[in-house]
Amino acid sequence: MIFDCPRCSGSVDEEYFGPCDTCRIDLRATIRADARDVDLAEYEPKMNVTPNAVALKDD
C-alpha cells in the first residue's frame, strides 16, 4: 500500500498505515522508557459499611 507518512509526509510503501521505518526508529529512540519496579502498599479493604442490629442479633 502506498501512502504518505503521517509524521514526515514522505511517500512510503508499507503493509499498514502508520509512520515509515525511519520515523518508527526515531520514535523508539526518543520516546522509549525503561521498565522500572514500583513498590505498592499492601491492599487493605475499607470498612465503609457497619453491621446492622439484625445481622448481629443472636437467637
Secondary structure, DSSP 8 states (H G I E B T S, - for coil): -EEE-TTT--EEE-SSSS--HHHHHHHHHHH---------------------HHHH---
